[in-house]
């Protein structure tokens, strides 16, 4: 069973950078769309910007692949706009993110071995 889940996670690779980044920001907490965009901009020091249509298209794709799911949980319902849609990383999404991180780590190790990186 574990090898089947691992195979399914590996079949998702390589991830598009935007999908990997969204999985990373959702690994800490459930977020709504606007918060995801702000986290991506902050993490990338402004170089990664997503328009709402592109964000929600990507989120729909990720939900279809089982990487994330929409959640009704709201961190602070009293201070929140009820129209916001919150997203949560699934256990499969975590497995895929871990597999992608391991894949990237191997690439970096290879780049170091070839003296491309110091």
Buried (B, 14 or more C-beta within 10 A) or exposed (E): EEEEEEEBBBEBEEBEEBBBBBBBBBEEEBBBBEBBBEBBBEEEEEEBEBEEEEBEEBBEBBBEBBBBBEEEEBEEEEEEEEEEEBBBBBEBBBBBBBBBBEBBEEEEEEEEEEEEEE
